[in-house]
Amino acid sequence: MWFPFFCVPIYLKGIWILPILDEKPKMKRVKLILSVFTAVLILSSCGIITGAGNSSKESGQYTEENGAIPPDFGKNKSAILLVMKAGMKSYDKTLGSMTEKYYTGTFEYTLLGKLDQDKFADKEVYRFYFDHDPGTEVTYRSSDGSTHTTHRKQFFVYDRLNDVKYKCGSESSDWDMVVKAYMQNLDAKRLSM
């Protein structure tokens, strides 16, 4: 029987056990390590795995200093409009839950096409809306040959009164973290006015 140098004895209930590896254990271990490494690389590149500090990193991007928040936001205590996307239930759900959890000001949901209708026509009351640009699609091929696409968005706050879009330069596929960070910073700005 062959025991490679990486075979480590295990102490189990007072008995030392030396694992017995079957044929070609080194090749199996190499395949396992490569598979795990590939999976981590793929998941981290499309934003599924996030680091522990990601929230604070995101928070630092969506600030007034970075051009992502209007300087007058919160000044007249107006409501912010949240632009929902027809056919994108997961996005709408994320936007709603993150806003309700992290933004304490007044907000209302609407569709982009309904911004100029009677209810939202007053740009003093409904001066700002939160939305995103389509961004880019990133497609990658996994080790089994299948392809996967991730959609990145660039979020912004639009000032309807001055016709100015406030956004930072980055795109992200991690929608919940971005919306959370943006709403926390919008709320802090609103409370500081």
Contact map, one row per residue, 1 for C-alpha under 8 A:
1110000000000000000000000000000000000000000000000000000000000000000000000000000000000000000000000000000000000000000000000000000000000000000000000000000000000000000000000000000000000000000000000
1111000000000000000010000000000000000000000000000000000000000000000000000000000000000000000000000000000000000000000000000000000000000000000000000000000000000000000000000000000000000000000000000
1111101000000000000110000000000000000000000000000000000000000000000000000000000000000000000000000000000000000000000000000000000000000000000000000000000000000000000000000000000000000000000000000
0111111000000000000000000100000000000000000000000000000000000000000000000000000000000000000000000000000000000000000000000000000000000000000000000000000000000000000000000000000000000000000000000
0011111000000000000000000000000000000000000000000000000000000000000000000000000000000000000000000000000000000000000000000000000000000000000000000000000000000000000000000000000000000000000000000
0001111100000000000000000000000000000000000000000000000000000000000000000000000000000000000000000000000000000000000000000000000000000000000000000000000000000000000000000000000000000000000000000
0011111110000000011000000000000000000000000000000000000000000000000000000000000000000000000000000000000000000000000000000000000000000000000000000000000000000000000000000000000000000000000000000
0000011111000000011000000000000000000000000000000000000000000000000000000000000000000000000000000000000000000000000000000000000000000000000000000000000000000000000000000000000000000000000000000
0000001111100001111000000000000000000000000000000000000000000000000000000000000000000000000000000000000000000000000000000000000000000000000000000000000000000000000000000000000000000000000000000
0000000111110001111000000000000000000000000000000000000000000000000000000000000000000000000000000000000000000000000000000000000000000000000000000000000000000000000000000000000000000000000000000
0000000011111111100000000000000000000000000000000000000000000000000000000000000000000000000000000000000000000000000000000000000000000000000000000000000000000000000000000000000000000000000000000
0000000001111111100000000000000000000000000000000000000000000000000000000000000000000000000000000000000000000000000000000000000000000000000000000000000000000000000000000000000000000000000000000
0000000000111110000000000000000000000000000000000000000000000000000000000000000000000000000000000000000000000000000000000000000000000000000000000000000000000000000000000000000000000000000000000
0000000000111111000000000000000000000000000000000000000000000000000000000000000000000000000000000000000000000000000000000000000000000000000000000000000000000000000000000000000000000000000000000
0000000000111111100000000000000000000000000000000000000000000000000000000000000000000000000000000000000000000000000000000000000000000000000000000000000000000000000000000000000000000000000000000
0000000011110111110000000000000000000000000000000000000000000000000000000000000000000000000000000000000000000000000000000000000000000000000000000000000000000000000000000000000000000000000000000
0000000011110011111000000000000000000000000000000000000000000000000000000000000000000000000000000000000000000000000000000000000000000000000000000000000000000000000000000000000000000000000000000
0000001111000001111100000000000000000000000000000000000000000000000000000000000000000000000000000000000000000000000000000000000000000000000000000000000000000000000000000000000000000000000000000
0000001111000000111110000000000000000000000000000000000000000000000000000000000000000000000000000000000000000000000000000000000000000000000000000000000000000000000000000000000000000000000000000
0010000000000000011111000000000000000000000000000000000000000000000000000000000000000000000000000000000000000000000000000000000000000000000000000000000000000000000000000000000000000000000000000
0110000000000000001111101000000000000000000000000000000000000000000000000000000000000000000000000000000000000000000000000000000000000000000000000000000000000000000000000000000000000000000000000
0000000000000000000111111000000000000000000000000000000000000000000000000000000000000000000000000000000000000000000000000000000000000000000000000000000000000000000000000000000000000000000000000
0000000000000000000011111000000000000000000000000000000000000000000000000000000000000000000000000000000000000000000000000000000000000000000000000000000000000000000000000000000000000000000000000
0000000000000000000001111111000000000000000000000000000000000000000000000000000000000000000000000000000000000000000000000000000000000000000000000000000000000000000000000000000000000000000000000
0000000000000000000011111111100000000000000000000000000000000000000000000000000000000000000000000000000000000000000000000000000000000000000000000000000000000000000000000000000000000000000000000
0001000000000000000000011111110000000000000000000000000000000000000000000000000000000000000000000000000000000000000000000000000000000000000000000000000000000000000000000000000000000000000000000
0000000000000000000000011111111000000000000000000000000000000000000000000000000000000000000000000000000000000000000000000000000000000000000000000000000000000000000000000000000000000000000000000
0000000000000000000000011111111100000000000000000000000000000000000000000000000000000000000000000000000000000000000000000000000000000000000000000000000000000000000000000000000000000000000000000
0000000000000000000000001111111110000000000000000000000000000000000000000000000000000000000000000000000000000000000000000000000000000000000000000000000000000000000000000000000000000000000000000
0000000000000000000000000111111111000000000000000000000000000000000000000000000000000000000000000000000000000000000000000000000000000000000000000000000000000000000000000000000000000000000000000
0000000000000000000000000011111111100000000000000000000000000000000000000000000000000000000000000000000000000000000000000000000000000000000000000000000000000000000000000000000000000000000000000
0000000000000000000000000001111111110000000000000000000000000000000000000000000000000000000000000000000000000000000000000000000000000000000000000000000000000000000000000000000000000000000000000
0000000000000000000000000000111111111000000000000000000000000000000000000000000000000000000000000000000000000000000000000000000000000000000000000000000000000000000000000000000000000000000000000
0000000000000000000000000000011111111100000000000000000000000000000000000000000000000000000000000000000000000000000000000000000000000000000000000000000000000000000000000000000000000000000000000
0000000000000000000000000000001111111110000000000000000000000000000000000000000000000000000000000000000000000000000000000000000000000000000000000000000000000000000000000000000000000000000000000
0000000000000000000000000000000111111111000000000000000000000000000000000000000000000000000000000000000000000000000000000000000000000000000000000000000000000000000000000000000000000000000000000
0000000000000000000000000000000011111111100000000000000000000000000000000000000000000000000000000000000000000000000000000000000000000000000000000000000000000000000000000000000000000000000000000
0000000000000000000000000000000001111111110000000000000000000000000000000000000000000000000000000000000000000000000000000000000000000000000000100000000000000000000000000000000000000000000000000
0000000000000000000000000000000000111111111000000000000000000000000000000000000000000000000000000000000000000000000000000000000000000000000000000000000000000000000000000000000000000000000000000
0000000000000000000000000000000000011111111100001000000000000000000000000000000000000000000000000000000000000000000000000000000000000000000000000000000000000000000000000000000000000000000000000
0000000000000000000000000000000000001111111110000000000000000000000000000000000000000000000000000000000000000000000000000000000000000000000000000000000000000000000000000000000000000000000000000
0000000000000000000000000000000000000111111111000000000000000000000000000000000000000000000000000000000000000000000000000000000000000000000001000000000000000000000000000000000000000000000000000
0000000000000000000000000000000000000011111111111000000000000000000000000000000000000000000000000000000000000000000000000000000000000000000000000000000000000000000000000000000000000000000000000
0000000000000000000000000000000000000001111111111100000000000000000000000000000000000000000000000000000000000000000000000000000000000000000000000000000000000000000000000000000000000000000000000
0000000000000000000000000000000000000000111111110000000000000000000000000000000000000000000000000000000000000000000000000000000000000000000000000000000000000000000000000000000000000000000000000
0000000000000000000000000000000000000000011111111000000000000000000000000000000000000000000000000000000000000000000000000000000000000000000000000000010000000000000000000000100000000000000000000
0000000000000000000000000000000000000000001111111100000000000000000000000000000000000000000000000000000000000000000000000000000000000000000000000000000000000000000000000001110000000000000000000
0000000000000000000000000000000000000000001111111100000000000000000000000000000000000000000000000000000000000000000000000000000000000000000000000000000000000000000000000000010000000000000000000
0000000000000000000000000000000000000001001101111110000000000000000000000000000000000000000000000000000000000000000000000000000000000000000000000000000000000000000000000000000000000000000000000
0000000000000000000000000000000000000000000100111111010000000000000000000000000000000000000000000000000000000000000000000000000000000000000000000000000000000000000000000000000000000000000000000
0000000000000000000000000000000000000000000000001111110000000000000000000000000000000000000000000000000000000000000000000000000000000000000000000000000000000000000000000000000000000000000000000
0000000000000000000000000000000000000000000000000111111000000000000000000000000000000000000000000000000000000000000000000000000000000000000000000000000000000000000000000000000000000000000000000
0000000000000000000000000000000000000000000000000011111110000000000000000000000000000000000000000000000000000000000000000000000000000000000000000000000000000000000000000000000000000000000000000
0000000000000000000000000000000000000000000000000111111111000000000000000000000000000000000000000000000000000000000000000000000000000000000000000000000000000000000000000000000010000000000000000
0000000000000000000000000000000000000000000000000001111111100000000000000000000000000000000000000000000000000000000000000000000000000000000000000000000000000000000000000000000010001000000000000
0000000000000000000000000000000000000000000000000000111111110000000000000000000000000000000000000000000000000000000000000000000000000000000000000000000000000000000000000000000000001000000000000
0000000000000000000000000000000000000000000000000000111111111000000000000000000000000000000000000000000000000000000000000000000000000000000000000000000000000000000000000000000000000000000000000
0000000000000000000000000000000000000000000000000000011111111100000000000000000000000000000000000000000000000000000000000000000000000000000000000000000000000000000000000000000011001000000000000
0000000000000000000000000000000000000000000000000000001111111110000000000000000000000000000000000000000000000000000000000000000000000000000000000000000000000000000000000000000001001101100000000
0000000000000000000000000000000000000000000000000000000111111110000000000000000000000000000000000000000000000000000000000000000000000000000000000000000000000000000000000000000000000000000000000
0000000000000000000000000000000000000000000000000000000011111110010100000000000000000000000000000000000000000000000000000000000000000000000000000000000000000000000000010000000000000000000000000
0000000000000000000000000000000000000000000000000000000001111111011110000000000000000000000000000000000000000000000000000000000000000000000000000000000000000000000000110000000000001100100000000
0000000000000000000000000000000000000000000000000000000000111111111110000000000000000000000000000000000000000000000000000000000000000000000000000000000000000000000000000000000000000100100000000
0000000000000000000000000000000000000000000000000000000000000111111111100000000000000000000000000000000000000000000000000000000000000000000000000000000000000000000000000000000000000000000000000
0000000000000000000000000000000000000000000000000000000000000011111110000000000000000000000000000000000000000000000000000000000000000000000000000000000000000000000000000000000000000000000000000
0000000000000000000000000000000000000000000000000000000000001111111110000000000000000000000000000000000000000000000000000000000000000000000000000000000000000000000000110000000000000000000000000
0000000000000000000000000000000000000000000000000000000000000111111111000000000000000000000000000000000000000000000000000000000000000000000000000000000000000000000001110000000000000000000000000
0000000000000000000000000000000000000000000000000000000000001111111111000000000000000000000000000000000000000000000000000000000000000000000000000000000000011000000001110000000000000000000000000
0000000000000000000000000000000000000000000000000000000000000111111111101000000000000000000000000000000000000000000000000000000000000000000000000000000000001000000001100000000000000000010000000
0000000000000000000000000000000000000000000000000000000000000001001111111000000000000000000000000000000000000000000000000000000000000000000000000000000000001010000001000000000000000000000000000
0000000000000000000000000000000000000000000000000000000000000001000011111000000000000000000000000000000000000000000000000000000000000000000000000000000000000000000000000000000000000000000000000
0000000000000000000000000000000000000000000000000000000000000000000001111110000000000000000000000000000000000000000000000000000000000000000000000000000000000000000000000000000000000000000000000
0000000000000000000000000000000000000000000000000000000000000000000011111111000000000000000000000000000000000000000000000000000100000000000000000000000000000000000000000000000000000000010011000
0000000000000000000000000000000000000000000000000000000000000000000000011111110000000000000000000000000000000000000000000000000000000000000000000000000000000000000000000000000000000000000011101
0000000000000000000000000000000000000000000000000000000000000000000000011111110000000000000000000000000000000000000000000000000000000000000000000000000000000000000000000000000000000000000001001
0000000000000000000000000000000000000000000000000000000000000000000000001111110000000000000000000000000000000000000000000000000000000000000000000000000000000000000000000000000000000000000000000
0000000000000000000000000000000000000000000000000000000000000000000000000111111000000000000000000000000010000000000000000000000000000000000000000000000000000000000000000000000000000000000001000
0000000000000000000000000000000000000000000000000000000000000000000000000111111100000000000000000000000001000000000000000001111000000000000000000000000000000000000000000000000000000000000000000
0000000000000000000000000000000000000000000000000000000000000000000000000000111110000000000000000000000011110000000000000000111100000000000000000000000000000000000000000000000000000000000000000
0000000000000000000000000000000000000000000000000000000000000000000000000000011111000000000000000000000001110000000000000000011111000000000000000000000000000000000000000000000000000000000000000
0000000000000000000000000000000000000000000000000000000000000000000000000000001111100000000000000000000000111100000000000000010111000000000000000000000000000000000000000000000000000000000000000
0000000000000000000000000000000000000000000000000000000000000000000000000000000111110000000000100000000000111100000000000000000011100000000000000000000000000000000000000000000000000000000000000
0000000000000000000000000000000000000000000000000000000000000000000000000000000011111000000000000000000000001111000000000000000011100000000000000000000000000000000000000000000000000000000000000
0000000000000000000000000000000000000000000000000000000000000000000000000000000001111100001100000000000000001111000000000000000000100000000000000000000000000000000000000000000000000000000000000
0000000000000000000000000000000000000000000000000000000000000000000000000000000000111111101100000000000000000010000000000000000000000000000000000000000000000000000000000000000000000000000000000
0000000000000000000000000000000000000000000000000000000000000000000000000000000000011111100000000000000000000010000000000000000000000000000000000000000000000000000000000000000000000000000000000
0000000000000000000000000000000000000000000000000000000000000000000000000000000000001111100000000000000000000000000000000000000000000000000000000000000000000000000000000000000000000000000000000
0000000000000000000000000000000000000000000000000000000000000000000000000000000000001111111100000000000000000000000000000000000000000000000000000000000000000000000000000000000000000000000000000
0000000000000000000000000000000000000000000000000000000000000000000000000000000000001111111110000000000000000000000000000000000000000000000000000000000000000000000000000000000000000000000000000
0000000000000000000000000000000000000000000000000000000000000000000000000000000000000001111111000000000000000000000000000000000000000000000000000000000000000000000000000000000000000000000000000
0000000000000000000000000000000000000000000000000000000000000000000000000000000000011001111111100000000000000000000000000000000000000000000000000000000000000000000000000000001000000000000000000
0000000000000000000000000000000000000000000000000000000000000000000000000000000000011001111111110000000000000000000000000000000000000000000000000000000000000000000000000000000000000000000000000
0000000000000000000000000000000000000000000000000000000000000000000000000000000000000000111111111000000000000000000000000000000000000000000000000000000000000000000000000000000000000000000000000
0000000000000000000000000000000000000000000000000000000000000000000000000000000000000000011111111100000000000000000000000000000000000000000000000000000000000000000000000000001100100000000000000
0000000000000000000000000000000000000000000000000000000000000000000000000000000001000000001111111110000000000000000000000000000000000000000000000000000000000000000000000000000100100000000000000
0000000000000000000000000000000000000000000000000000000000000000000000000000000000000000000111111111000000000000000000000000000000000000000000000000000000000000000000000000000000000000000000000
0000000000000000000000000000000000000000000000000000000000000000000000000000000000000000000011111111100000000000000000000000000000000000000000000000000000000000000000000000000000000000000000000
0000000000000000000000000000000000000000000000000000000000000000000000000000000000000000000001111111111000000000000000000000000000000000000000000000000000000000000000000000000100110010000000000
0000000000000000000000000000000000000000000000000000000000000000000000000000000000000000000000111111111000000000000000000000000000000000000000000000000000000000000000000000000000110010000000000
0000000000000000000000000000000000000000000000000000000000000000000000000000000000000000000000011111111100000000000000000000000000000000000000000000000000000000000000000000000000000000000000000
0000000000000000000000000000000000000000000000000000000000000000000000000000000000000000000000001111111100000000000000000000000000000000000000000000000000000000000000000000000000000000000000000
0000000000000000000000000000000000000000000000000000000000000000000000000000000000000000000000000111111100000000000000000000000000000000000000000000000000000000000000000000000000010011001000000
0000000000000000000000000000000000000000000000000000000000000000000000000000000000000000000000000111111110000000000000000000000000000000000000000000000000000000000000000000000000000011011000000
0000000000000000000000000000000000000000000000000000000000000000000000000000000000000000000000000001111111000000000000000000000000000000000000000000000000000000000000000000000000000000001000000
0000000000000000000000000000000000000000000000000000000000000000000000000000101000000000000000000000001111100000000000000000000000000000000000000000000000000000000000000000000000000000001001000
0000000000000000000000000000000000000000000000000000000000000000000000000000011100000000000000000000000111110000000000000000000000000000000000000000000000000000000000000000000000000000000000000
0000000000000000000000000000000000000000000000000000000000000000000000000000001111000000000000000000000011111000000000000000000000000000000000000000000000000000000000000000000000000000000000000
0000000000000000000000000000000000000000000000000000000000000000000000000000001111000000000000000000000001111100000000000000000000000000000000000000000000000000000000000000000000000000000000000
0000000000000000000000000000000000000000000000000000000000000000000000000000000011110000000000000000000000111110000000000000000000000000000000000000000000000000000000000000000000000000000000000
0000000000000000000000000000000000000000000000000000000000000000000000000000000011110000000000000000000000011111011000000000000000000000000000000000000000000000000000000000000000000000000000000
0000000000000000000000000000000000000000000000000000000000000000000000000000000000111100000000000000000000001111111000000000000000000000000000000000000000000000000000000000000000000000000000000
0000000000000000000000000000000000000000000000000000000000000000000000000000000000110000000000000000000000000111111000000000000000000000000000000000000000000000000000000000000000000000000000000
0000000000000000000000000000000000000000000000000000000000000000000000000000000000000000000000000000000000000011111100000000000000000000000000000000000000000000000000000000000000000000000000000
0000000000000000000000000000000000000000000000000000000000000000000000000000000000000000000000000000000000000111111110010000000000000000000000000000000000000000000000000000000000000000000000000
0000000000000000000000000000000000000000000000000000000000000000000000000000000000000000000000000000000000000111111110011000000000000000000000000000000000000000000000000000000000000000000000000
0000000000000000000000000000000000000000000000000000000000000000000000000000000000000000000000000000000000000000111111111000000000000000000000000000000000000000000000000000000000000000000000000
0000000000000000000000000000000000000000000000000000000000000000000000000000000000000000000000000000000000000000011111111000000000000000000000000000000000000000000000000000000000000000000000000
0000000000000000000000000000000000000000000000000000000000000000000000000000000000000000000000000000000000000000000111111100000000000000000000000000000000000000000000000000000000000000000000000
0000000000000000000000000000000000000000000000000000000000000000000000000000000000000000000000000000000000000000000111111100000000000000000000000000000000000000000000000000000000000000000000000
0000000000000000000000000000000000000000000000000000000000000000000000000000000000000000000000000000000000000000011111111110110000000000000000000000000000000000000000000000000000000000000000000
0000000000000000000000000000000000000000000000000000000000000000000000000000000000000000000000000000000000000000001111111110010000000000000000000000000000000000000000000000000000000000000000000
0000000000000000000000000000000000000000000000000000000000000000000000000000000000000000000000000000000000000000000001111111111000000000000000000000000000000000000000000000000000000000000000000
0000000000000000000000000000000000000000000000000000000000000000000000000000000000000000000000000000000000000000000000011111111000000000000000000000000000000001100000000000000000000000000000000
0000000000000000000000000000000000000000000000000000000000000000000000000000010000000000000000000000000000000000000000000111111000000000000000000000000000000000100000000000000000000000000000000
0000000000000000000000000000000000000000000000000000000000000000000000000000011000000000000000000000000000000000000000010111111000000000000000000000000000000000000000000000000000000000000000000
0000000000000000000000000000000000000000000000000000000000000000000000000000011110000000000000000000000000000000000000011111111110000000000000000000000000000000000000000000000000000000000000000
0000000000000000000000000000000000000000000000000000000000000000000000000000011100000000000000000000000000000000000000000111111110000000000000000000000000000011100000000000000000000000000000000
0000000000000000000000000000000000000000000000000000000000000000000000001000001110000000000000000000000000000000000000000000011111000000000000000000000000001111000000000000000000000000000000000
0000000000000000000000000000000000000000000000000000000000000000000000000000000111100000000000000000000000000000000000000000011111100000000000000000000000001111000000000000000000000000000000000
0000000000000000000000000000000000000000000000000000000000000000000000000000000111100000000000000000000000000000000000000000000111110000000000000000000000111100000000000000000000000000000000000
0000000000000000000000000000000000000000000000000000000000000000000000000000000001110000000000000000000000000000000000000000000011111000000000000000000000111100000000000000000000000000000000000
0000000000000000000000000000000000000000000000000000000000000000000000000000000000000000000000000000000000000000000000000000000001111100000000000000000011110000000000000000000000000000000000000
0000000000000000000000000000000000000000000000000000000000000000000000000000000000000000000000000000000000000000000000000000000000111110000000000000000011110000000000000000000000000000000000000
0000000000000000000000000000000000000000000000000000000000000000000000000000000000000000000000000000000000000000000000000000000000011111000000000000000111000000000000000000000000000000000000000
0000000000000000000000000000000000000000000000000000000000000000000000000000000000000000000000000000000000000000000000000000000000001111100000000000001111000000000000000010000000000000000000000
0000000000000000000000000000000000000000000000000000000000000000000000000000000000000000000000000000000000000000000000000000000000000111110000000000001110000000000000000010000000000000000000000
0000000000000000000000000000000000000000000000000000000000000000000000000000000000000000000000000000000000000000000000000000000000000011111000000000111100000000000000000000000000000000000000000
0000000000000000000000000000000000000000000000000000000000000000000000000000000000000000000000000000000000000000000000000000000000000001111100000000111100000000000000000000000000000000000000000
0000000000000000000000000000000000000000000000000000000000000000000000000000000000000000000000000000000000000000000000000000000000000000111110000011110000000000000000000000000000000000000000000
0000000000000000000000000000000000000000000000000000000000000000000000000000000000000000000000000000000000000000000000000000000000000000011111000011100000000000000000000000000000000000000000000
0000000000000000000000000000000000000000000000000000000000000000000000000000000000000000000000000000000000000000000000000000000000000000001111101111000000000000000000000000000000000000000000000
0000000000000000000000000000000000000000010000000000000000000000000000000000000000000000000000000000000000000000000000000000000000000000000111111111000000000000000000000000000000000000000000000
0000000000000000000000000000000000000100000000000000000000000000000000000000000000000000000000000000000000000000000000000000000000000000000011111100000000000000000000000000000000000000000000000
0000000000000000000000000000000000000000000000000000000000000000000000000000000000000000000000000000000000000000000000000000000000000000000001111100000000000000000000000000000000000000000000000
0000000000000000000000000000000000000000000000000000000000000000000000000000000000000000000000000000000000000000000000000000000000000000000011111110000000000000000000000000000000000000000000000
0000000000000000000000000000000000000000000000000000000000000000000000000000000000000000000000000000000000000000000000000000000000000000000011111111000000000000000000000000000000000000000000000
0000000000000000000000000000000000000000000000000000000000000000000000000000000000000000000000000000000000000000000000000000000000000000001111001111100000000000000000000000000000000000000000000
0000000000000000000000000000000000000000000000000000000000000000000000000000000000000000000000000000000000000000000000000000000000000000001111000111110000000000000000000000000000000000000000000
0000000000000000000000000000000000000000000000000000000000000000000000000000000000000000000000000000000000000000000000000000000000000000111100000011111000000000000000000000000000000000000000000
0000000000000000000000000000000000000000000001000000000000000000000000000000000000000000000000000000000000000000000000000000000000000000111000000001111100000000000000000000100000000000000000000
0000000000000000000000000000000000000000000000000000000000000000000000000000000000000000000000000000000000000000000000000000000000000011110000000000111110000000000000000001100000000000000000000
0000000000000000000000000000000000000000000000000000000000000000000000000000000000000000000000000000000000000000000000000000000000000111110000000000011111000000000000000011110000000000000000000
0000000000000000000000000000000000000000000000000000000000000000000000000000000000000000000000000000000000000000000000000000000000011111000000000000001111100000000000000011101000000000000000000
0000000000000000000000000000000000000000000000000000000000000000000000000000000000000000000000000000000000000000000000000000000000011110000000000000000111110000000000111111000000000000000000000
0000000000000000000000000000000000000000000000000000000000000000000000000000000000000000000000000000000000000000000000000000000001111000000000000000000011111000000000110010000001000000000000000
0000000000000000000000000000000000000000000000000000000000000000000100000000000000000000000000000000000000000000000000000000000001111000000000000000000001111100000011110000000000000000000000000
0000000000000000000000000000000000000000000000000000000000000000000111000000000000000000000000000000000000000000000000000000000111100000000000000000000000111110000011100000000000000000000000000
0000000000000000000000000000000000000000000000000000000000000000000000000000000000000000000000000000000000000000000000000000000111100000000000000000000000011111001111000000000000000000000000000
0000000000000000000000000000000000000000000000000000000000000000000001000000000000000000000000000000000000000000000000000000001110000000000000000000000000001111111111000000000000000000000000000
0000000000000000000000000000000000000000000000000000000000000000000000000000000000000000000000000000000000000000000000000010001110000000000000000000000000000111111100000000000000000000000000000
0000000000000000000000000000000000000000000000000000000000000000000000000000000000000000000000000000000000000000000000000011001000000000000000000000000000000011111000000000000000000000000000000
0000000000000000000000000000000000000000000000000000000000000000000000000000000000000000000000000000000000000000000000000000000000000000000000000000000000000011111100000000000000000000000000000
0000000000000000000000000000000000000000000000000000000000000000000000000000000000000000000000000000000000000000000000000000000000000000000000000000000000000111111110000000000000000000000000000
0000000000000000000000000000000000000000000000000000000000000000000000000000000000000000000000000000000000000000000000000000000000000000000000000000000000000111011111000000000000000000000000000
0000000000000000000000000000000000000000000000000000000000000000000000000000000000000000000000000000000000000000000000000000000000000000000000000000000000011110001111100000000000000000000000000
0000000000000000000000000000000000000000000000000000000000000000001111000000000000000000000000000000000000000000000000000000000000000000000000000000000000011110000111110000000000000000000000000
0000000000000000000000000000000000000000000000000000000000000100011110000000000000000000000000000000000000000000000000000000000000000000000000000000000001111000000011111000000000000000000000000
0000000000000000000000000000000000000000000000000000000000001100011100000000000000000000000000000000000000000000000000000000000000000000000000000000000001110000000001111100000000000000000000000
0000000000000000000000000000000000000000000000000000000000000000000000000000000000000000000000000000000000000000000000000000000000000000000000000000000001000000000000111110000000000000000000000
0000000000000000000000000000000000000000000000000000000000000000000000000000000000000000000000000000000000000000000000000000000000000000000000000000000001000000000000011111000000000000000000000
0000000000000000000000000000000000000000000000000000000000000000000000000000000000000000000000000000000000000000000000000000000000000011000000000000000111100000000000001111100000000000000000000
0000000000000000000000000000000000000000000000100000000000000000000000000000000000000000000000000000000000000000000000000000000000000000000000000000001111000000000000000111111001000000000000000
0000000000000000000000000000000000000000000001100000000000000000000000000000000000000000000000000000000000000000000000000000000000000000000000000000011110000000000000000011111000000000000000000
0000000000000000000000000000000000000000000000110000000000000000000000000000000000000000000000000000000000000000000000000000000000000000000000000000000100000000000000000001111111000000000000000
0000000000000000000000000000000000000000000000000000000000000000000000000000000000000000001001000000000000000000000000000000000000000000000000000000000010000000000000000001111111100000000000000
0000000000000000000000000000000000000000000000000000000000000000000000000000000000000000000001100100000000000000000000000000000000000000000000000000000000000000000000000000011111110000000000000
0000000000000000000000000000000000000000000000000000011001000000000000000000000000000000000000000000000000000000000000000000000000000000000000000000000000000000000000000000011111111000000000000
0000000000000000000000000000000000000000000000000000000001100000000000000000000000000000000000000000000000000000000000000000000000000000000000000000000000100000000000000001011111111100000000000
0000000000000000000000000000000000000000000000000000000000000000000000000000000000000000000001100110000000000000000000000000000000000000000000000000000000000000000000000000001111111110000000000
0000000000000000000000000000000000000000000000000000000000000000000000000000000000000000000000000110010000000000000000000000000000000000000000000000000000000000000000000000000111111111000000000
0000000000000000000000000000000000000000000000000000001101100100000000000000000000000000000000000000000000000000000000000000000000000000000000000000000000000000000000000000000011111111100000000
0000000000000000000000000000000000000000000000000000000000100110000000000000000000000000000000000000000000000000000000000000000000000000000000000000000000000000000000000000000001111111110000000
0000000000000000000000000000000000000000000000000000000000000000000000000000000000000000000000000110011000000000000000000000000000000000000000000000000000000000000000000000000000111111111000000
0000000000000000000000000000000000000000000000000000000000100000000000000000000000000000000000000000011000000000000000000000000000000000000000000000000000000000000000000000000000011111111100000
0000000000000000000000000000000000000000000000000000000000100110000000000000000000000000000000000000000000000000000000000000000000000000000000000000000000000000000000000000000000001111111110000
0000000000000000000000000000000000000000000000000000000000000000000010001000000000000000000000000000001000000000000000000000000000000000000000000000000000000000000000000000000000000111111111000
0000000000000000000000000000000000000000000000000000000000000000000000000000000000000000000000000000011110000000000000000000000000000000000000000000000000000000000000000000000000000011111111100
0000000000000000000000000000000000000000000000000000000000000000000000000000000000000000000000000000000000000000000000000000000000000000000000000000000000000000000000000000000000000001111111110
0000000000000000000000000000000000000000000000000000000000000000000000001100000000000000000000000000000000000000000000000000000000000000000000000000000000000000000000000000000000000000111111111
0000000000000000000000000000000000000000000000000000000000000000000000001110100000000000000000000000000010000000000000000000000000000000000000000000000000000000000000000000000000000000011111111
0000000000000000000000000000000000000000000000000000000000000000000000000100000000000000000000000000000000000000000000000000000000000000000000000000000000000000000000000000000000000000001111111
0000000000000000000000000000000000000000000000000000000000000000000000000000000000000000000000000000000000000000000000000000000000000000000000000000000000000000000000000000000000000000000111111
0000000000000000000000000000000000000000000000000000000000000000000000000110000000000000000000000000000000000000000000000000000000000000000000000000000000000000000000000000000000000000000011111
